[in-house]
Amino acid sequence: MIKVAIVEDNEMIREGLKILIDGTEGYECVAAYPDCESLLRKIDKIDPNVILMDIDLPGMSGLEGIRQLREKSEDYNILVLTIYDENEVIFEALCSGACGYLVKKTPPARLLEAIKEANEGGAPMNTHIARKVVNLFRQTKEIIPHEEPASLTPREKEVLLGLVEGNSYKAIADTLFISVETVRFHFRNIYKKLHVHSQSEAVVKAIKEGLV
């Protein structure tokens, strides 16, 4: 059972998401809040596998909410679901620690699939968002001072490429004919070498440094 928490201030959208999740086998909405403050107060009790996070919220913004969640734990899978597709918002959300980014016009079936991908370690994004991310990080790379690229093994680069392409740990394992645990082992080494602490940070640094 994938436990999902929702942070969405629009009551109609929030209830619609809750009905979709609770009405799908293998998914459960453990909490639905109109603001980040409520989630942060209850996060330890509800212990969700995936958090669906809006950006434009009353009080604390979704971006600040992501940062505060990351300060509490690196293990939260935070999936942004918003109307915004501007480059700056996407960039800040991913750099803050979101594992994926979707727009609200995402079809219900794709949203459920994305929640599953996030729970399995993937980095789900809408196609046009993924294209924006790649283009944005390529542009950003040009204005960032040159750093010595991290020394990754060929296998680590293959695993990292799978993450950049938005694949889950299981999908990467199946493609490379290795176990999921081996994928996790490679990622632990990749995180150490890149000096990062999350999937989104790894994707950002991989593209910036031309590692994939």
VOGU-3710 file (C-alpha; in Angstrom, 3 decimals, decimal comma):
1> mikvaivedn> 0,000/0,000/0,000  1,434/3,383/-1,059  0,572/5,968/1,604  0,050/9,419/0,086  -0,257/12,819/1,770  -1,726/15,765/-0,147  -1,007/19,469/0,330  -3,432/21,457/-1,829  -5,368/24,592/-0,860  -8,121/24,194/-3,466
11> emireglkil> -10,744/22,110/-1,657  -12,285/20,696/-4,835  -8,928/19,581/-6,219  -7,842/18,252/-2,818  -10,976/16,156/-2,421  -10,763/14,956/-6,030  -7,193/13,760/-5,479  -8,199/12,056/-2,233  -11,068/10,218/-3,968  -8,774/9,153/-6,837
21> idgtegyecv> -6,100/7,811/-4,491  -8,441/6,091/-2,029  -10,427/4,590/-4,896  -7,388/2,923/-6,471  -6,169/-0,444/-5,252  -2,716/-0,278/-3,693  -2,997/3,425/-2,778  -4,187/5,181/0,365  -4,537/8,882/1,152  -3,357/9,116/4,760
31> aaypdcesll> -3,844/12,893/5,016  -4,959/15,898/2,966  -4,097/19,426/4,098  -4,697/22,942/2,731  -1,278/24,213/3,847  2,293/23,135/4,581  2,123/24,108/8,235  -0,486/21,424/8,929  1,592/18,777/7,150  4,767/19,682/9,026
41> rkidkidpnv> 2,974/19,408/12,374  1,616/15,937/11,587  4,288/14,463/9,300  5,818/12,186/11,942  2,429/10,642/12,782  1,187/10,025/9,227  4,558/8,843/7,813  3,606/9,009/4,087  5,502/7,241/1,303  4,809/10,067/-1,154
51> ilmdidlpgm> 3,802/13,701/-0,610  1,863/15,530/-3,350  2,829/19,185/-2,907  1,292/22,273/-4,474  3,480/25,388/-4,836  1,154/28,366/-4,394  -0,247/27,891/-0,893  -1,565/30,154/1,874  1,096/30,941/4,443  4,229/28,925/3,771
61> sglegirqlr> 4,879/28,263/0,077  5,279/24,752/-1,241  8,933/25,490/-2,035  9,655/26,415/1,587  7,637/23,389/2,678  9,870/21,132/0,577  12,981/22,658/2,145  11,667/22,196/5,694  10,668/18,604/4,983  14,178/17,934/3,673
71> eksedynilv> 15,649/19,371/6,877  13,570/16,871/8,848  14,481/13,887/6,661  16,113/13,119/3,306  13,794/10,124/2,867  10,573/11,946/1,934  9,454/11,462/-1,674  7,998/14,883/-2,527  6,159/15,106/-5,837  5,188/18,609/-6,933
81> ltiydenevi> 1,717/18,949/-8,477  1,066/22,523/-9,590  -0,183/24,815/-12,342  3,236/26,450/-12,674  5,659/25,377/-15,392  8,045/28,355/-15,332  11,734/27,478/-15,440  12,605/29,268/-12,204  9,906/27,470/-10,204  10,846/24,053/-11,621
91> fealcsgacg> 14,527/24,664/-10,924  13,937/25,850/-7,358  11,566/22,970/-6,568  14,046/20,325/-7,739  17,004/22,005/-6,070  14,983/22,250/-2,849  14,508/18,483/-2,850  11,425/17,532/-4,875  11,848/14,133/-6,536  9,460/14,900/-9,392
101> ylvkktppar> 7,374/17,642/-10,979  3,928/17,399/-12,561  1,370/19,946/-13,746  -2,254/19,713/-12,641  -3,540/18,845/-16,106  -1,766/15,487/-15,772  -4,273/12,661/-16,511  -5,323/10,652/-13,421  -3,755/7,413/-14,705  -0,401/9,154/-15,250
111> lleaikeane> -0,600/10,787/-11,815  -1,078/7,403/-10,144  1,809/6,002/-12,178  3,989/8,947/-11,126  3,163/8,373/-7,448  4,218/4,742/-7,852  7,442/5,798/-9,620  8,266/8,280/-6,855  7,672/5,591/-4,217  10,051/3,259/-6,068
121> ggapmnthia> 12,827/5,843/-6,251  12,091/7,386/-9,642  11,939/11,052/-10,677  8,618/11,392/-12,534  7,939/14,436/-14,706  5,605/15,389/-17,530  7,378/15,141/-20,885  7,428/18,882/-21,509  8,625/19,515/-17,932  11,474/17,017/-18,406
131> rkvvnlfrqt> 12,485/18,818/-21,606  12,436/22,153/-19,766  14,571/20,687/-16,985  17,221/19,359/-19,365  17,366/22,642/-21,302  17,427/24,685/-18,107  20,284/22,727/-16,564  22,249/22,868/-19,800  21,902/26,652/-19,785  22,788/26,810/-16,104
141> keiipheepa> 25,907/24,738/-16,720  27,268/27,481/-18,974  27,218/30,114/-16,206  28,482/27,952/-13,343  32,241/28,044/-12,629  34,009/24,940/-13,888  34,547/22,207/-11,337  36,548/19,059/-11,737  34,018/16,385/-12,809  33,371/13,615/-10,329
151> sltprekevl> 35,041/10,316/-11,159  32,251/7,802/-11,726  32,670/4,257/-12,993  30,973/3,302/-16,299  28,342/1,334/-14,372  27,664/4,262/-12,028  27,156/6,489/-15,073  24,654/3,988/-16,510  22,739/3,940/-13,237  22,821/7,735/-13,008
161> lglvegnsyk> 21,579/8,088/-16,595  18,606/5,919/-15,688  17,746/8,344/-12,871  18,134/11,395/-15,148  15,711/9,766/-17,596  13,152/9,460/-14,787  13,339/5,684/-14,286  12,652/3,947/-10,988  15,250/1,801/-9,207  13,444/-1,307/-10,454
171> aiadtlfisv> 13,391/-0,084/-14,059  17,111/0,735/-13,890  17,815/-2,697/-12,401  15,811/-4,462/-15,122  17,517/-2,488/-17,909  21,015/-3,231/-16,577  20,205/-6,827/-15,515  21,180/-6,215/-11,905  19,254/-6,318/-8,628  17,480/-3,350/-7,059
181> etvrfhfrni> 19,801/-3,670/-4,076  22,795/-3,335/-6,421  21,225/-0,180/-7,856  20,881/1,198/-4,325  24,534/0,323/-3,649  25,624/2,248/-6,758  23,532/5,246/-5,746  25,093/5,336/-2,301  28,499/5,584/-3,973  27,249/8,140/-6,510
191> ykklhvhsqs> 25,842/10,358/-3,745  29,174/10,258/-1,912  31,179/11,085/-5,044  28,872/13,905/-6,127  28,475/15,235/-2,554  24,672/15,230/-2,831  21,891/13,924/-0,617  18,884/13,420/-2,890  17,864/12,186/-6,337  17,063/15,673/-7,590
201> eavvkaikeg> 20,459/17,002/-6,479  22,131/14,080/-8,255  20,219/14,815/-11,476  21,109/18,512/-11,318  24,799/17,850/-10,743  24,969/15,099/-13,369  23,660/17,432/-16,062  25,678/20,436/-14,883  28,923/18,481/-14,941  28,146/16,626/-18,161
211> lv> 28,335/13,233/-16,457  25,505/11,768/-18,579
//
